[in-house]
């Protein structure tokens, strides 16, 4: 009896959690697909339920979720979505998390502490994820926590293009808010046209989260427009203190550029009252109207996510999106 031949086919399906539906819709528009219909609700005791309304058998599934407050609920919802897809025979499952949850817990500062960023990777692997796609990890080493491909996307080009368009003629210095991000500042300086760099020397007490003391500026910033770069703004304390330190050292002005606008209270109050000319973030996390303020600029990463998803689906090169540097 001869075997029956078939025509191999690929089918991309996009799935969205409930945390940031607007971003998922925008990604779907760029991909020219619709988000797969699903039933999702929360029981009275907080348990989550998800069921997809269409067959997913043999599909190349991309599950997008932004891990905002309440972060544990949205992590669990995405895990349940991945589990549902695995049990429904999806061929390949890619977890798209623009903001990687628990990324700041990537190592132990003291004994008897968890490495929660590794735990997140293990949870998604156990649930059935084949691949992870994320944007601007807190530390690049997190890529090694997941036993499978990790597409680490960079929003730097998006942010830098906005700065070049808006402030390209200014005398710019790129500033890291601490010594640990000097390498990031170097990349920014090269992209903005070989600008000088500086950093803030600060101290932080590991027993007091979200608190830092800006000590002094290392580098020449007097008379310059300082581009203060970081991967995230949570409560805003560190970045506001760094802004004050730069202005005290004679900086002409400060522009804050960061990928993830977590903006936990009292970040909006701090940033709106600080002396920075502009605060630039992306929409990797939802920013509700009450968290917005006049000098906040929100750039969309939907085109970047959509292009990366398209490359993965077509077995293309994600690295090519970043001139071979990803």
BALOBA-1460 file (C-alpha; in Angstrom, 3 decimals):
// residues 326
<rec num="1" residu="x" x="0.000" y="0.000" z="0.000"/>
<rec num="2" residu="x" x="1.590" y="3.309" z="-1.083"/>
<rec num="3" residu="x" x="1.706" y="6.291" z="1.304"/>
<rec num="4" residu="x" x="-0.576" y="9.242" z="0.667"/>
<rec num="5" residu="x" x="1.177" y="12.497" z="-0.111"/>
<rec num="6" residu="x" x="-0.099" y="15.846" z="1.088"/>
<rec num="7" residu="x" x="0.638" y="19.506" z="0.475"/>
<rec num="8" residu="x" x="2.444" y="21.105" z="3.439"/>
<rec num="9" residu="x" x="0.857" y="24.380" z="4.480"/>
<rec num="10" residu="x" x="1.501" y="26.969" z="7.175"/>
<rec num="11" residu="x" x="-1.155" y="28.913" z="8.986"/>
<rec num="12" residu="x" x="-0.403" y="31.935" z="11.194"/>
<rec num="13" residu="x" x="-2.892" y="32.638" z="13.986"/>
<rec num="14" residu="x" x="-2.632" y="35.522" z="16.448"/>
<rec num="15" residu="x" x="-4.024" y="35.248" z="19.982"/>
<rec num="16" residu="x" x="-4.337" y="38.036" z="22.519"/>
<rec num="17" residu="x" x="-4.700" y="38.155" z="26.263"/>
<rec num="18" residu="x" x="-6.871" y="40.796" z="27.892"/>
<rec num="19" residu="x" x="-4.108" y="42.960" z="29.388"/>
<rec num="20" residu="x" x="-3.393" y="45.206" z="26.357"/>
<rec num="21" residu="x" x="-5.838" y="44.422" z="23.584"/>
<rec num="22" residu="x" x="-5.091" y="47.695" z="21.755"/>
<rec num="23" residu="x" x="-1.478" y="46.679" z="21.040"/>
<rec num="24" residu="x" x="-2.569" y="43.246" z="19.821"/>
<rec num="25" residu="x" x="-5.139" y="44.824" z="17.493"/>
<rec num="26" residu="x" x="-2.485" y="47.109" z="16.045"/>
<rec num="27" residu="x" x="-0.104" y="44.175" z="15.493"/>
<rec num="28" residu="x" x="-2.938" y="42.277" z="13.774"/>
<rec num="29" residu="x" x="-3.526" y="45.199" z="11.408"/>
<rec num="30" residu="x" x="0.137" y="45.260" z="10.383"/>
<rec num="31" residu="x" x="0.057" y="41.480" z="9.802"/>
<rec num="32" residu="x" x="-3.263" y="41.736" z="7.934"/>
<rec num="33" residu="x" x="-4.826" y="39.063" z="10.167"/>
<rec num="34" residu="x" x="-7.589" y="39.055" z="12.741"/>
<rec num="35" residu="x" x="-7.142" y="38.074" z="16.371"/>
<rec num="36" residu="x" x="-8.571" y="34.592" z="16.890"/>
<rec num="37" residu="x" x="-11.899" y="34.797" z="18.755"/>
<rec num="38" residu="x" x="-11.883" y="33.383" z="22.248"/>
<rec num="39" residu="x" x="-13.927" y="33.174" z="25.410"/>
<rec num="40" residu="x" x="-12.074" y="34.450" z="28.466"/>
<rec num="41" residu="x" x="-13.440" y="35.246" z="31.881"/>
<rec num="42" residu="x" x="-12.526" y="35.318" z="35.541"/>
<rec num="43" residu="x" x="-14.415" y="33.247" z="38.098"/>
<rec num="44" residu="x" x="-15.568" y="34.727" z="41.413"/>
<rec num="45" residu="x" x="-12.580" y="33.221" z="43.243"/>
<rec num="46" residu="x" x="-10.077" y="34.661" z="40.736"/>
<rec num="47" residu="x" x="-9.539" y="31.548" z="38.589"/>
<rec num="48" residu="x" x="-9.170" y="32.220" z="34.856"/>
<rec num="49" residu="x" x="-10.777" y="30.413" z="31.938"/>
<rec num="50" residu="x" x="-9.879" y="30.584" z="28.238"/>
<rec num="51" residu="x" x="-11.330" y="28.740" z="25.248"/>
<rec num="52" residu="x" x="-10.593" y="29.441" z="21.585"/>
<rec num="53" residu="x" x="-13.579" y="29.597" z="19.246"/>
<rec num="54" residu="x" x="-11.760" y="28.236" z="16.168"/>
<rec num="55" residu="x" x="-9.680" y="25.148" z="15.429"/>
<rec num="56" residu="x" x="-5.963" y="25.685" z="16.077"/>
<rec num="57" residu="x" x="-4.734" y="22.258" z="14.975"/>
<rec num="58" residu="x" x="-1.436" y="22.474" z="13.106"/>
<rec num="59" residu="x" x="-1.260" y="26.266" z="13.348"/>
<rec num="60" residu="x" x="1.740" y="28.526" z="13.947"/>
<rec num="61" residu="x" x="0.371" y="30.273" z="17.035"/>
<rec num="62" residu="x" x="1.543" y="33.640" z="18.379"/>
<rec num="63" residu="x" x="0.200" y="34.517" z="21.834"/>
<rec num="64" residu="x" x="0.646" y="38.172" z="22.793"/>
<rec num="65" residu="x" x="0.214" y="39.495" z="26.320"/>
<rec num="66" residu="x" x="1.533" y="42.632" z="28.029"/>
<rec num="67" residu="x" x="2.336" y="41.999" z="31.673"/>
<rec num="68" residu="x" x="0.964" y="45.045" z="33.418"/>
<rec num="69" residu="x" x="-0.817" y="45.382" z="36.753"/>
<rec num="70" residu="x" x="-2.073" y="42.956" z="38.084"/>
<rec num="71" residu="x" x="0.974" y="41.222" z="36.654"/>
<rec num="72" residu="x" x="0.433" y="37.774" z="38.189"/>
<rec num="73" residu="x" x="-3.071" y="37.541" z="36.736"/>
<rec num="74" residu="x" x="-1.884" y="38.303" z="33.207"/>
<rec num="75" residu="x" x="1.076" y="35.905" z="33.474"/>
<rec num="76" residu="x" x="-1.339" y="33.165" z="34.509"/>
<rec num="77" residu="x" x="-3.756" y="34.002" z="31.693"/>
<rec num="78" residu="x" x="-0.995" y="33.703" z="29.090"/>
<rec num="79" residu="x" x="0.158" y="30.404" z="30.601"/>
<rec num="80" residu="x" x="-3.395" y="29.066" z="30.376"/>
<rec num="81" residu="x" x="-3.648" y="30.217" z="26.741"/>
<rec num="82" residu="x" x="-0.411" y="28.383" z="25.901"/>
<rec num="83" residu="x" x="-1.654" y="25.253" z="27.661"/>
<rec num="84" residu="x" x="-4.936" y="25.392" z="25.740"/>
<rec num="85" residu="x" x="-3.094" y="25.712" z="22.433"/>
<rec num="86" residu="x" x="-0.775" y="22.811" z="23.255"/>
<rec num="87" residu="x" x="-3.696" y="20.553" z="24.155"/>
<rec num="88" residu="x" x="-5.510" y="21.608" z="20.976"/>
<rec num="89" residu="x" x="-2.546" y="20.455" z="18.814"/>
<rec num="90" residu="x" x="-1.067" y="23.783" z="17.700"/>
<rec num="91" residu="x" x="2.092" y="22.983" z="15.726"/>
<rec num="92" residu="x" x="4.303" y="25.746" z="17.167"/>
<rec num="93" residu="x" x="3.569" y="28.200" z="19.981"/>
<rec num="94" residu="x" x="5.422" y="31.519" z="20.236"/>
<rec num="95" residu="x" x="4.903" y="33.538" z="23.401"/>
<rec num="96" residu="x" x="5.038" y="37.267" z="22.610"/>
<rec num="97" residu="x" x="5.686" y="39.257" z="25.784"/>
<rec num="98" residu="x" x="6.712" y="42.847" z="24.956"/>
<rec num="99" residu="x" x="7.618" y="43.310" z="28.629"/>
<rec num="100" residu="x" x="9.222" y="40.271" z="30.274"/>
<rec num="101" residu="x" x="7.704" y="39.818" z="33.768"/>
<rec num="102" residu="x" x="9.995" y="39.542" z="36.807"/>
<rec num="103" residu="x" x="12.985" y="40.546" z="34.638"/>
<rec num="104" residu="x" x="14.590" y="42.469" z="37.505"/>
<rec num="105" residu="x" x="14.869" y="39.242" z="39.520"/>
<rec num="106" residu="x" x="17.486" y="37.733" z="37.193"/>
<rec num="107" residu="x" x="20.069" y="36.920" z="39.882"/>
<rec num="108" residu="x" x="20.498" y="36.518" z="43.617"/>
<rec num="109" residu="x" x="21.727" y="39.545" z="45.556"/>
<rec num="110" residu="x" x="21.726" y="37.611" z="48.837"/>
<rec num="111" residu="x" x="21.262" y="34.037" z="49.953"/>
<rec num="112" residu="x" x="17.793" y="32.432" z="50.035"/>
<rec num="113" residu="x" x="16.455" y="34.664" z="47.260"/>
<rec num="114" residu="x" x="14.649" y="33.410" z="44.133"/>
<rec num="115" residu="x" x="15.667" y="33.879" z="40.518"/>
<rec num="116" residu="x" x="12.137" y="34.604" z="39.380"/>
<rec num="117" residu="x" x="13.034" y="35.492" z="35.789"/>
<rec num="118" residu="x" x="14.229" y="31.896" z="35.354"/>
<rec num="119" residu="x" x="11.029" y="30.611" z="36.946"/>
<rec num="120" residu="x" x="8.952" y="32.512" z="34.365"/>
<rec num="121" residu="x" x="10.900" y="30.855" z="31.551"/>
<rec num="122" residu="x" x="10.416" y="27.429" z="33.132"/>
<rec num="123" residu="x" x="6.682" y="27.993" z="33.527"/>
<rec num="124" residu="x" x="6.181" y="28.864" z="29.869"/>
<rec num="125" residu="x" x="8.332" y="25.941" z="28.743"/>
<rec num="126" residu="x" x="6.281" y="23.576" z="30.894"/>
<rec num="127" residu="x" x="3.030" y="25.057" z="29.588"/>
<rec num="128" residu="x" x="4.116" y="24.222" z="26.039"/>
<rec num="129" residu="x" x="5.796" y="27.305" z="24.577"/>
<rec num="130" residu="x" x="8.293" y="26.595" z="21.792"/>
<rec num="131" residu="x" x="9.640" y="30.130" z="21.446"/>
<rec num="132" residu="x" x="9.679" y="33.463" z="23.286"/>
<rec num="133" residu="x" x="9.640" y="36.917" z="21.700"/>
<rec num="134" residu="x" x="10.284" y="39.939" z="23.917"/>
<rec num="135" residu="x" x="11.514" y="43.535" z="23.785"/>
<rec num="136" residu="x" x="14.473" y="45.108" z="25.606"/>
<rec num="137" residu="x" x="15.163" y="42.652" z="28.390"/>
<rec num="138" residu="x" x="16.420" y="44.107" z="31.660"/>
<rec num="139" residu="x" x="19.536" y="41.961" z="31.188"/>
<rec num="140" residu="x" x="20.442" y="39.958" z="28.088"/>
<rec num="141" residu="x" x="21.331" y="36.873" z="30.154"/>
<rec num="142" residu="x" x="17.606" y="36.147" z="30.583"/>
<rec num="143" residu="x" x="17.657" y="34.759" z="27.027"/>
<rec num="144" residu="x" x="19.569" y="31.786" z="28.396"/>
<rec num="145" residu="x" x="16.888" y="30.956" z="30.944"/>
<rec num="146" residu="x" x="14.528" y="29.590" z="28.268"/>
<rec num="147" residu="x" x="15.420" y="26.242" z="26.710"/>
<rec num="148" residu="x" x="14.492" y="27.227" z="23.161"/>
<rec num="149" residu="x" x="14.727" y="30.152" z="20.741"/>
<rec num="150" residu="x" x="14.361" y="33.652" z="22.198"/>
<rec num="151" residu="x" x="13.847" y="36.612" z="19.874"/>
<rec num="152" residu="x" x="15.188" y="39.635" z="21.751"/>
<rec num="153" residu="x" x="13.885" y="42.718" z="19.946"/>
<rec num="154" residu="x" x="15.220" y="46.238" z="20.451"/>
<rec num="155" residu="x" x="13.131" y="49.415" z="20.574"/>
<rec num="156" residu="x" x="16.238" y="51.605" z="20.506"/>
<rec num="157" residu="x" x="15.942" y="52.421" z="16.791"/>
<rec num="158" residu="x" x="12.335" y="53.540" z="17.244"/>
<rec num="159" residu="x" x="13.242" y="55.801" z="20.160"/>
<rec num="160" residu="x" x="16.469" y="57.077" z="18.581"/>
<rec num="161" residu="x" x="14.724" y="57.975" z="15.314"/>
<rec num="162" residu="x" x="12.248" y="60.126" z="17.257"/>
<rec num="163" residu="x" x="15.104" y="61.876" z="19.064"/>
<rec num="164" residu="x" x="17.062" y="62.488" z="15.839"/>
<rec num="165" residu="x" x="13.963" y="63.914" z="14.177"/>
<rec num="166" residu="x" x="13.112" y="66.154" z="17.141"/>
<rec num="167" residu="x" x="16.525" y="67.116" z="18.556"/>
<rec num="168" residu="x" x="18.984" y="66.221" z="15.797"/>
<rec num="169" residu="x" x="20.592" y="69.685" z="15.683"/>
<rec num="170" residu="x" x="21.179" y="69.923" z="19.444"/>
<rec num="171" residu="x" x="24.476" y="69.379" z="21.271"/>
<rec num="172" residu="x" x="23.587" y="65.947" z="22.655"/>
<rec num="173" residu="x" x="25.149" y="63.808" z="25.370"/>
<rec num="174" residu="x" x="23.791" y="60.326" z="26.116"/>
<rec num="175" residu="x" x="23.488" y="59.549" z="29.825"/>
<rec num="176" residu="x" x="23.047" y="56.240" z="31.626"/>
<rec num="177" residu="x" x="21.179" y="56.452" z="34.957"/>
<rec num="178" residu="x" x="23.743" y="54.095" z="36.517"/>
<rec num="179" residu="x" x="27.104" y="52.524" z="35.764"/>
<rec num="180" residu="x" x="25.501" y="49.192" z="34.826"/>
<rec num="181" residu="x" x="23.889" y="50.661" z="31.713"/>
<rec num="182" residu="x" x="26.953" y="52.371" z="30.238"/>
<rec num="183" residu="x" x="27.077" y="49.773" z="27.439"/>
<rec num="184" residu="x" x="23.518" y="50.706" z="26.492"/>
<rec num="185" residu="x" x="24.489" y="54.381" z="26.479"/>
<rec num="186" residu="x" x="27.393" y="53.565" z="24.149"/>
<rec num="187" residu="x" x="25.004" y="51.939" z="21.671"/>
<rec num="188" residu="x" x="22.738" y="54.960" z="21.826"/>
<rec num="189" residu="x" x="25.664" y="57.343" z="21.363"/>
<rec num="190" residu="x" x="26.758" y="55.495" z="18.223"/>
<rec num="191" residu="x" x="23.232" y="55.486" z="16.783"/>
<rec num="192" residu="x" x="22.796" y="59.215" z="17.437"/>
<rec num="193" residu="x" x="26.049" y="60.046" z="15.623"/>
<rec num="194" residu="x" x="28.969" y="59.274" z="17.960"/>
<rec num="195" residu="x" x="27.811" y="61.500" z="20.799"/>
<rec num="196" residu="x" x="29.649" y="61.736" z="24.144"/>
<rec num="197" residu="x" x="28.360" y="59.689" z="27.052"/>
<rec num="198" residu="x" x="28.072" y="60.133" z="30.813"/>
<rec num="199" residu="x" x="26.552" y="58.202" z="33.685"/>
<rec num="200" residu="x" x="25.146" y="58.771" z="37.156"/>
<rec num="201" residu="x" x="27.060" y="57.140" z="39.976"/>
<rec num="202" residu="x" x="24.421" y="55.950" z="42.430"/>
<rec num="203" residu="x" x="23.899" y="53.595" z="45.323"/>
<rec num="204" residu="x" x="20.924" y="51.306" z="45.930"/>
<rec num="205" residu="x" x="19.873" y="49.364" z="49.017"/>
<rec num="206" residu="x" x="18.692" y="45.872" z="47.924"/>
<rec num="207" residu="x" x="16.459" y="45.762" z="51.012"/>
<rec num="208" residu="x" x="14.547" y="48.860" z="49.805"/>
<rec num="209" residu="x" x="13.066" y="48.294" z="46.341"/>
<rec num="210" residu="x" x="12.368" y="51.280" z="44.062"/>
<rec num="211" residu="x" x="14.740" y="53.509" z="46.012"/>
<rec num="212" residu="x" x="18.065" y="54.845" z="44.806"/>
<rec num="213" residu="x" x="20.360" y="57.749" z="45.669"/>
<rec num="214" residu="x" x="21.938" y="59.693" z="42.811"/>
<rec num="215" residu="x" x="25.414" y="60.667" z="43.923"/>
<rec num="216" residu="x" x="27.274" y="62.443" z="41.123"/>
<rec num="217" residu="x" x="27.555" y="62.781" z="37.362"/>
<rec num="218" residu="x" x="30.551" y="61.152" z="35.692"/>
<rec num="219" residu="x" x="31.215" y="62.803" z="32.319"/>
<rec num="220" residu="x" x="30.815" y="66.201" z="30.671"/>
<rec num="221" residu="x" x="27.197" y="67.378" z="30.458"/>
<rec num="222" residu="x" x="27.424" y="71.144" z="30.937"/>
<rec num="223" residu="x" x="25.490" y="73.007" z="28.269"/>
<rec num="224" residu="x" x="24.330" y="69.799" z="26.560"/>
<rec num="225" residu="x" x="20.942" y="68.283" z="25.866"/>
<rec num="226" residu="x" x="21.159" y="65.088" z="27.887"/>
<rec num="227" residu="x" x="19.328" y="62.013" z="26.569"/>
<rec num="228" residu="x" x="18.737" y="59.926" z="29.689"/>
<rec num="229" residu="x" x="18.207" y="56.303" z="28.578"/>
<rec num="230" residu="x" x="16.962" y="53.236" z="30.445"/>
<rec num="231" residu="x" x="14.949" y="50.072" z="29.773"/>
<rec num="232" residu="x" x="12.034" y="50.863" z="32.107"/>
<rec num="233" residu="x" x="10.467" y="53.463" z="34.382"/>
<rec num="234" residu="x" x="8.609" y="52.000" z="37.359"/>
<rec num="235" residu="x" x="7.954" y="54.521" z="40.140"/>
<rec num="236" residu="x" x="10.167" y="57.147" z="38.461"/>
<rec num="237" residu="x" x="12.346" y="57.814" z="41.484"/>
<rec num="238" residu="x" x="15.671" y="56.876" z="39.893"/>
<rec num="239" residu="x" x="15.106" y="58.724" z="36.617"/>
<rec num="240" residu="x" x="13.826" y="61.910" z="38.297"/>
<rec num="241" residu="x" x="16.804" y="62.026" z="40.662"/>
<rec num="242" residu="x" x="19.122" y="61.515" z="37.698"/>
<rec num="243" residu="x" x="17.402" y="64.396" z="35.891"/>
<rec num="244" residu="x" x="17.915" y="66.669" z="38.892"/>
<rec num="245" residu="x" x="21.584" y="65.662" z="39.117"/>
<rec num="246" residu="x" x="22.168" y="66.460" z="35.429"/>
<rec num="247" residu="x" x="20.517" y="69.870" z="35.648"/>
<rec num="248" residu="x" x="22.533" y="70.632" z="38.782"/>
<rec num="249" residu="x" x="25.688" y="69.876" z="36.798"/>
<rec num="250" residu="x" x="24.724" y="72.475" z="34.182"/>
<rec num="251" residu="x" x="22.937" y="70.400" z="31.544"/>
<rec num="252" residu="x" x="20.953" y="72.611" z="29.165"/>
<rec num="253" residu="x" x="17.990" y="70.232" z="29.165"/>
<rec num="254" residu="x" x="17.054" y="66.582" z="29.737"/>
<rec num="255" residu="x" x="15.028" y="64.191" z="27.576"/>
<rec num="256" residu="x" x="14.130" y="60.813" z="29.080"/>
<rec num="257" residu="x" x="13.871" y="57.837" z="26.699"/>
<rec num="258" residu="x" x="12.844" y="54.385" z="27.886"/>
<rec num="259" residu="x" x="11.140" y="51.328" z="26.416"/>
<rec num="260" residu="x" x="8.795" y="50.150" z="29.149"/>
<rec num="261" residu="x" x="6.571" y="52.692" z="30.870"/>
<rec num="262" residu="x" x="5.425" y="50.730" z="33.928"/>
<rec num="263" residu="x" x="4.534" y="54.014" z="35.666"/>
<rec num="264" residu="x" x="3.559" y="52.655" z="39.053"/>
<rec num="265" residu="x" x="2.325" y="55.305" z="41.505"/>
<rec num="266" residu="x" x="3.650" y="57.927" z="42.065"/>
<rec num="267" residu="x" x="5.519" y="57.888" z="38.715"/>
<rec num="268" residu="x" x="3.058" y="60.126" z="36.851"/>
<rec num="269" residu="x" x="3.194" y="62.794" z="39.539"/>
<rec num="270" residu="x" x="6.978" y="62.647" z="39.735"/>
<rec num="271" residu="x" x="7.540" y="62.763" z="35.976"/>
<rec num="272" residu="x" x="4.961" y="65.466" z="35.291"/>
<rec num="273" residu="x" x="6.545" y="67.672" z="37.948"/>
<rec num="274" residu="x" x="10.180" y="66.980" z="37.043"/>
<rec num="275" residu="x" x="12.163" y="69.350" z="34.829"/>
<rec num="276" residu="x" x="12.701" y="66.996" z="31.881"/>
<rec num="277" residu="x" x="11.633" y="68.490" z="28.548"/>
<rec num="278" residu="x" x="10.113" y="65.224" z="27.277"/>
<rec num="279" residu="x" x="9.563" y="61.675" z="28.503"/>
<rec num="280" residu="x" x="9.479" y="59.117" z="25.674"/>
<rec num="281" residu="x" x="8.201" y="55.567" z="26.153"/>
<rec num="282" residu="x" x="6.713" y="52.843" z="23.953"/>
<rec num="283" residu="x" x="3.346" y="51.136" z="24.213"/>
<rec num="284" residu="x" x="4.860" y="47.809" z="25.279"/>
<rec num="285" residu="x" x="2.623" y="48.250" z="28.328"/>
<rec num="286" residu="x" x="-0.777" y="49.957" z="28.375"/>
<rec num="287" residu="x" x="-0.678" y="53.553" z="29.609"/>
<rec num="288" residu="x" x="-4.106" y="54.574" z="30.817"/>
<rec num="289" residu="x" x="-5.329" y="58.162" z="30.305"/>
<rec num="290" residu="x" x="-4.915" y="58.956" z="34.003"/>
<rec num="291" residu="x" x="-1.202" y="58.056" z="33.781"/>
<rec num="292" residu="x" x="-0.515" y="60.395" z="30.868"/>
<rec num="293" residu="x" x="0.818" y="63.945" z="31.216"/>
<rec num="294" residu="x" x="1.582" y="66.791" z="28.762"/>
<rec num="295" residu="x" x="5.256" y="66.067" z="28.045"/>
<rec num="296" residu="x" x="4.803" y="62.280" z="27.690"/>
<rec num="297" residu="x" x="5.286" y="60.806" z="24.203"/>
<rec num="298" residu="x" x="4.184" y="57.220" z="23.539"/>
<rec num="299" residu="x" x="5.630" y="55.466" z="20.451"/>
<rec num="300" residu="x" x="4.150" y="52.261" z="19.040"/>
<rec num="301" residu="x" x="6.179" y="49.042" z="18.858"/>
<rec num="302" residu="x" x="3.407" y="47.263" z="16.912"/>
<rec num="303" residu="x" x="5.249" y="47.512" z="13.551"/>
<rec num="304" residu="x" x="8.388" y="46.000" z="15.136"/>
<rec num="305" residu="x" x="6.451" y="43.121" z="16.702"/>
<rec num="306" residu="x" x="4.534" y="42.475" z="13.497"/>
<rec num="307" residu="x" x="7.686" y="42.353" z="11.367"/>
<rec num="308" residu="x" x="9.394" y="39.993" z="13.810"/>
<rec num="309" residu="x" x="6.322" y="37.726" z="13.884"/>
<rec num="310" residu="x" x="6.266" y="37.683" z="10.084"/>
<rec num="311" residu="x" x="9.959" y="36.724" z="9.951"/>
<rec num="312" residu="x" x="9.478" y="33.887" z="12.451"/>
<rec num="313" residu="x" x="6.433" y="32.617" z="10.567"/>
<rec num="314" residu="x" x="8.325" y="32.612" z="7.257"/>
<rec num="315" residu="x" x="11.456" y="31.099" z="8.855"/>
<rec num="316" residu="x" x="13.270" y="34.316" z="8.019"/>
<rec num="317" residu="x" x="15.871" y="36.265" z="9.971"/>
<rec num="318" residu="x" x="14.860" y="38.331" z="12.985"/>
<rec num="319" residu="x" x="18.487" y="39.447" z="13.361"/>
<rec num="320" residu="x" x="18.287" y="41.145" z="9.952"/>
<rec num="321" residu="x" x="15.779" y="43.620" z="11.429"/>
<rec num="322" residu="x" x="18.589" y="45.040" z="13.574"/>
<rec num="323" residu="x" x="21.427" y="45.092" z="11.019"/>
<rec num="324" residu="x" x="22.758" y="41.781" z="12.310"/>
<rec num="325" residu="x" x="23.187" y="43.032" z="15.876"/>
<rec num="326" residu="x" x="20.276" y="41.244" z="17.558"/>
